[in-house]
Amino acid sequence: MTKAKHTTSAAQRREQERVRRKQRDQNTKTRVSGRRRGQQHSTRNTLFVIGGIVVVLVLTVAGFIYFAEQQKSSIIKTAKPDVFKSLTTVSPDLLSSVNTGGLHSTISSVLKPVKHAPLLKGPNGKPQVFYMGGEFCPYCGAQRWAMIIALSKFGTFERPLTPIVSSESLVPTYSFYKTAYKSQYLDFVPIEVSDNQSPPKTQESLSPEQQQLVKTYDAPPYTSAQSSGSYPFMSVGNQFVSAGSYFSPTLLTGHTYTDIISQMKDPTTDISRGMLGAANYIIAQICKTTSNQPDTVCTADPIPSIQGKLPRASLPTGHTAIASIRSLQELAWRRYQEIQA
């Protein structure tokens, strides 16, 4: 028996095609929607990961800052008054034992003579020691130890200096900010240009005359072009200039004040050799500008022999003074009056 054929009408075929198109459109929408949801999910995951990384970085930086501040606070607590007193009363025998501290082979890269320039004097006619540094600076931190020892041989700090730990490299040191210093042999003019914040902010500004002094001598040929304008900068009577520290600040990093003083008193340690060797070089420079006064300091061993090792500088002849001398003297006098007030 033969089965009868089922004939599909044109209307039925159109309806079937419409249903198939509708199904295809629905499948397409489903796939697109799925991709969008996947993309949104992927974007959310990426943002979540980035956000997590940022949070970790912020917490890490905050933790580091907190740890550094805690460490600085812990070190500063060891800066007892007797530490500063020991620093300002270093015995001549100890300075003699250390002598140059082995710095004679490296100091020429930092210490330079100023030729054909007059002796820079303060308002009372005394040779002037000018210093420019920053509290954040580890090299300034090292140089200050030696400067305090040396300056204490020619005068007195009226009060203990403020102990700080440099925000860079954590070097324990003291600040010259608002220093009160008296001497019958020299004038001391320190400027701490930047504070101890991270990043550092301006604390004291150089006068136009001081800017000219730094521009002239904290630059080639007295230092390299790369180091031009660097801290610390020191001028001793405008006869000797230094751009940098005489010994490495890494010797002091992480040490307490009491530990530094303890090692300073042992002439065989690197800290003692670096710190006291640098102090002897500064003393020798100052003695050159004070006509070897006081005699008890300038004729004591090893100062005369170190003076012979200093680079030659020309003391004043005639009226060859640089234009900024008088302005610097007036500035020193104003600073002296401010301290007295």
DASUL-V78375 format. One record per residue. N is the residue number from 1. RES is the residue in three letters. SS is DSSP state (hx for helix, st for strand, lp for the rest). Layout:
n:N res:RES ss:SS
n:N res:RES ss:SS
//
This chain:
n:1 res:MET ss:lp
n:2 res:THR ss:lp
n:3 res:LYS ss:lp
n:4 res:ALA ss:lp
n:5 res:LYS ss:lp
n:6 res:HIS ss:lp
n:7 res:THR ss:lp
n:8 res:THR ss:lp
n:9 res:SER ss:lp
n:10 res:ALA ss:hx
n:11 res:ALA ss:hx
n:12 res:GLN ss:hx
n:13 res:ARG ss:hx
n:14 res:ARG ss:hx
n:15 res:GLU ss:hx
n:16 res:GLN ss:hx
n:17 res:GLU ss:hx
n:18 res:ARG ss:hx
n:19 res:VAL ss:hx
n:20 res:ARG ss:hx
n:21 res:ARG ss:hx
n:22 res:LYS ss:hx
n:23 res:GLN ss:hx
n:24 res:ARG ss:hx
n:25 res:ASP ss:hx
n:26 res:GLN ss:hx
n:27 res:ASN ss:hx
n:28 res:THR ss:hx
n:29 res:LYS ss:hx
n:30 res:THR ss:hx
n:31 res:ARG ss:hx
n:32 res:VAL ss:hx
n:33 res:SER ss:hx
n:34 res:GLY ss:hx
n:35 res:ARG ss:hx
n:36 res:ARG ss:hx
n:37 res:ARG ss:hx
n:38 res:GLY ss:hx
n:39 res:GLN ss:hx
n:40 res:GLN ss:hx
n:41 res:HIS ss:hx
n:42 res:SER ss:hx
n:43 res:THR ss:hx
n:44 res:ARG ss:hx
n:45 res:ASN ss:hx
n:46 res:THR ss:hx
n:47 res:LEU ss:hx
n:48 res:PHE ss:hx
n:49 res:VAL ss:hx
n:50 res:ILE ss:hx
n:51 res:GLY ss:hx
n:52 res:GLY ss:hx
n:53 res:ILE ss:hx
n:54 res:VAL ss:hx
n:55 res:VAL ss:hx
n:56 res:VAL ss:hx
n:57 res:LEU ss:hx
n:58 res:VAL ss:hx
n:59 res:LEU ss:hx
n:60 res:THR ss:hx
n:61 res:VAL ss:hx
n:62 res:ALA ss:hx
n:63 res:GLY ss:hx
n:64 res:PHE ss:hx
n:65 res:ILE ss:hx
n:66 res:TYR ss:hx
n:67 res:PHE ss:hx
n:68 res:ALA ss:hx
n:69 res:GLU ss:hx
n:70 res:GLN ss:hx
n:71 res:GLN ss:hx
n:72 res:LYS ss:hx
n:73 res:SER ss:hx
n:74 res:SER ss:hx
n:75 res:ILE ss:hx
n:76 res:ILE ss:hx
n:77 res:LYS ss:lp
n:78 res:THR ss:lp
n:79 res:ALA ss:lp
n:80 res:LYS ss:lp
n:81 res:PRO ss:hx
n:82 res:ASP ss:hx
n:83 res:VAL ss:hx
n:84 res:PHE ss:hx
n:85 res:LYS ss:hx
n:86 res:SER ss:hx
n:87 res:LEU ss:hx
n:88 res:THR ss:hx
n:89 res:THR ss:lp
n:90 res:VAL ss:lp
n:91 res:SER ss:lp
n:92 res:PRO ss:hx
n:93 res:ASP ss:hx
n:94 res:LEU ss:hx
n:95 res:LEU ss:hx
n:96 res:SER ss:hx
n:97 res:SER ss:hx
n:98 res:VAL ss:hx
n:99 res:ASN ss:lp
n:100 res:THR ss:lp
n:101 res:GLY ss:lp
n:102 res:GLY ss:lp
n:103 res:LEU ss:hx
n:104 res:HIS ss:hx
n:105 res:SER ss:hx
n:106 res:THR ss:lp
n:107 res:ILE ss:hx
n:108 res:SER ss:hx
n:109 res:SER ss:hx
n:110 res:VAL ss:lp
n:111 res:LEU ss:st
n:112 res:LYS ss:st
n:113 res:PRO ss:st
n:114 res:VAL ss:lp
n:115 res:LYS ss:lp
n:116 res:HIS ss:lp
n:117 res:ALA ss:lp
n:118 res:PRO ss:lp
n:119 res:LEU ss:lp
n:120 res:LEU ss:lp
n:121 res:LYS ss:st
n:122 res:GLY ss:lp
n:123 res:PRO ss:lp
n:124 res:ASN ss:lp
n:125 res:GLY ss:lp
n:126 res:LYS ss:lp
n:127 res:PRO ss:st
n:128 res:GLN ss:st
n:129 res:VAL ss:st
n:130 res:PHE ss:st
n:131 res:TYR ss:st
n:132 res:MET ss:st
n:133 res:GLY ss:st
n:134 res:GLY ss:st
n:135 res:GLU ss:lp
n:136 res:PHE ss:lp
n:137 res:CYS ss:lp
n:138 res:PRO ss:hx
n:139 res:TYR ss:hx
n:140 res:CYS ss:hx
n:141 res:GLY ss:hx
n:142 res:ALA ss:hx
n:143 res:GLN ss:hx
n:144 res:ARG ss:hx
n:145 res:TRP ss:hx
n:146 res:ALA ss:hx
n:147 res:MET ss:hx
n:148 res:ILE ss:hx
n:149 res:ILE ss:hx
n:150 res:ALA ss:hx
n:151 res:LEU ss:hx
n:152 res:SER ss:lp
n:153 res:LYS ss:lp
n:154 res:PHE ss:lp
n:155 res:GLY ss:st
n:156 res:THR ss:st
n:157 res:PHE ss:st
n:158 res:GLU ss:lp
n:159 res:ARG ss:lp
n:160 res:PRO ss:lp
n:161 res:LEU ss:lp
n:162 res:THR ss:st
n:163 res:PRO ss:st
n:164 res:ILE ss:st
n:165 res:VAL ss:st
n:166 res:SER ss:lp
n:167 res:SER ss:lp
n:168 res:GLU ss:lp
n:169 res:SER ss:lp
n:170 res:LEU ss:lp
n:171 res:VAL ss:lp
n:172 res:PRO ss:st
n:173 res:THR ss:st
n:174 res:TYR ss:st
n:175 res:SER ss:st
n:176 res:PHE ss:lp
n:177 res:TYR ss:lp
n:178 res:LYS ss:lp
n:179 res:THR ss:lp
n:180 res:ALA ss:lp
n:181 res:TYR ss:st
n:182 res:LYS ss:st
n:183 res:SER ss:st
n:184 res:GLN ss:lp
n:185 res:TYR ss:lp
n:186 res:LEU ss:st
n:187 res:ASP ss:st
n:188 res:PHE ss:st
n:189 res:VAL ss:st
n:190 res:PRO ss:st
n:191 res:ILE ss:st
n:192 res:GLU ss:st
n:193 res:VAL ss:st
n:194 res:SER ss:st
n:195 res:ASP ss:lp
n:196 res:ASN ss:lp
n:197 res:GLN ss:lp
n:198 res:SER ss:lp
n:199 res:PRO ss:lp
n:200 res:PRO ss:lp
n:201 res:LYS ss:lp
n:202 res:THR ss:st
n:203 res:GLN ss:lp
n:204 res:GLU ss:lp
n:205 res:SER ss:lp
n:206 res:LEU ss:lp
n:207 res:SER ss:lp
n:208 res:PRO ss:hx
n:209 res:GLU ss:hx
n:210 res:GLN ss:hx
n:211 res:GLN ss:hx
n:212 res:GLN ss:hx
n:213 res:LEU ss:hx
n:214 res:VAL ss:hx
n:215 res:LYS ss:hx
n:216 res:THR ss:hx
n:217 res:TYR ss:hx
n:218 res:ASP ss:lp
n:219 res:ALA ss:lp
n:220 res:PRO ss:lp
n:221 res:PRO ss:lp
n:222 res:TYR ss:lp
n:223 res:THR ss:lp
n:224 res:SER ss:lp
n:225 res:ALA ss:lp
n:226 res:GLN ss:lp
n:227 res:SER ss:lp
n:228 res:SER ss:lp
n:229 res:GLY ss:lp
n:230 res:SER ss:lp
n:231 res:TYR ss:lp
n:232 res:PRO ss:lp
n:233 res:PHE ss:st
n:234 res:MET ss:st
n:235 res:SER ss:st
n:236 res:VAL ss:st
n:237 res:GLY ss:lp
n:238 res:ASN ss:lp
n:239 res:GLN ss:lp
n:240 res:PHE ss:st
n:241 res:VAL ss:st
n:242 res:SER ss:st
n:243 res:ALA ss:st
n:244 res:GLY ss:lp
n:245 res:SER ss:lp
n:246 res:TYR ss:lp
n:247 res:PHE ss:lp
n:248 res:SER ss:lp
n:249 res:PRO ss:hx
n:250 res:THR ss:hx
n:251 res:LEU ss:hx
n:252 res:LEU ss:lp
n:253 res:THR ss:lp
n:254 res:GLY ss:lp
n:255 res:HIS ss:lp
n:256 res:THR ss:lp
n:257 res:TYR ss:hx
n:258 res:THR ss:hx
n:259 res:ASP ss:hx
n:260 res:ILE ss:hx
n:261 res:ILE ss:hx
n:262 res:SER ss:hx
n:263 res:GLN ss:hx
n:264 res:MET ss:hx
n:265 res:LYS ss:lp
n:266 res:ASP ss:lp
n:267 res:PRO ss:lp
n:268 res:THR ss:lp
n:269 res:THR ss:lp
n:270 res:ASP ss:hx
n:271 res:ILE ss:hx
n:272 res:SER ss:hx
n:273 res:ARG ss:hx
n:274 res:GLY ss:hx
n:275 res:MET ss:hx
n:276 res:LEU ss:hx
n:277 res:GLY ss:hx
n:278 res:ALA ss:hx
n:279 res:ALA ss:hx
n:280 res:ASN ss:hx
n:281 res:TYR ss:hx
n:282 res:ILE ss:hx
n:283 res:ILE ss:hx
n:284 res:ALA ss:hx
n:285 res:GLN ss:hx
n:286 res:ILE ss:hx
n:287 res:CYS ss:hx
n:288 res:LYS ss:hx
n:289 res:THR ss:hx
n:290 res:THR ss:lp
n:291 res:SER ss:lp
n:292 res:ASN ss:lp
n:293 res:GLN ss:lp
n:294 res:PRO ss:lp
n:295 res:ASP ss:hx
n:296 res:THR ss:hx
n:297 res:VAL ss:hx
n:298 res:CYS ss:hx
n:299 res:THR ss:lp
n:300 res:ALA ss:lp
n:301 res:ASP ss:lp
n:302 res:PRO ss:lp
n:303 res:ILE ss:hx
n:304 res:PRO ss:hx
n:305 res:SER ss:hx
n:306 res:ILE ss:hx
n:307 res:GLN ss:hx
n:308 res:GLY ss:hx
n:309 res:LYS ss:hx
n:310 res:LEU ss:lp
n:311 res:PRO ss:lp
n:312 res:ARG ss:lp
n:313 res:ALA ss:lp
n:314 res:SER ss:lp
n:315 res:LEU ss:lp
n:316 res:PRO ss:lp
n:317 res:THR ss:lp
n:318 res:GLY ss:lp
n:319 res:HIS ss:lp
n:320 res:THR ss:lp
n:321 res:ALA ss:lp
n:322 res:ILE ss:lp
n:323 res:ALA ss:lp
n:324 res:SER ss:lp
n:325 res:ILE ss:hx
n:326 res:ARG ss:hx
n:327 res:SER ss:hx
n:328 res:LEU ss:hx
n:329 res:GLN ss:hx
n:330 res:GLU ss:hx
n:331 res:LEU ss:hx
n:332 res:ALA ss:hx
n:333 res:TRP ss:hx
n:334 res:ARG ss:hx
n:335 res:ARG ss:hx
n:336 res:TYR ss:hx
n:337 res:GLN ss:hx
n:338 res:GLU ss:hx
n:339 res:ILE ss:hx
n:340 res:GLN ss:hx
n:341 res:ALA ss:lp
//
